[in-house]
Amino acid sequence: MWELGSFLKMLKEKELGYIAGIIDGEGTIHINRSKGRNGEVNYLYDLIVAVSNCDKRMIDYLFYKFKGSVSKDKRPFRRTCFRWLICSKQAEIFLAIIYPYLICKKEEVDIAMEFRDTYTKYHKKQTPKKIIKIR
């Protein structure tokens, strides 16, 4: 698992600005809701940060810097598109690193961090209904 401090030392300020620009322009920050294992009624919630682009170099750069996963979307009669994705705690740390450099998506990050706070408080406990409603 990575730590915030070690990544801040590795990344230069101009790189952080560039990465924040990618997220502002090409990225998505969202909370995914899916059913539990075997279609259980209990929903699972996950913070997702993703970037899609037809230029694989951008996706490879993000993967090199932050790991995560990369997928390829090839549809008939369309250009091949690539997607980089990180989730959960990894996404939370990533967003904390680039937050000061964001221009357009700070509000989405604020919501994402508020969402992640509900996990750190209730991890491995019965989540109160009030928190489930927030999620």
ABEGO torsion letter per residue (X at the ends): XBBAAAAAAABBAAAAAAAAAAAAAABBBBBBBBBBBGGBABBBBBBBBBBBBABAAAAAAAAAAAEEBBBBBBBBGBBBBBBBBBBEAAAAAAAAAAAAABAAAAAAAAAAAAAAAAAAAABGBBBBAAAAAAX
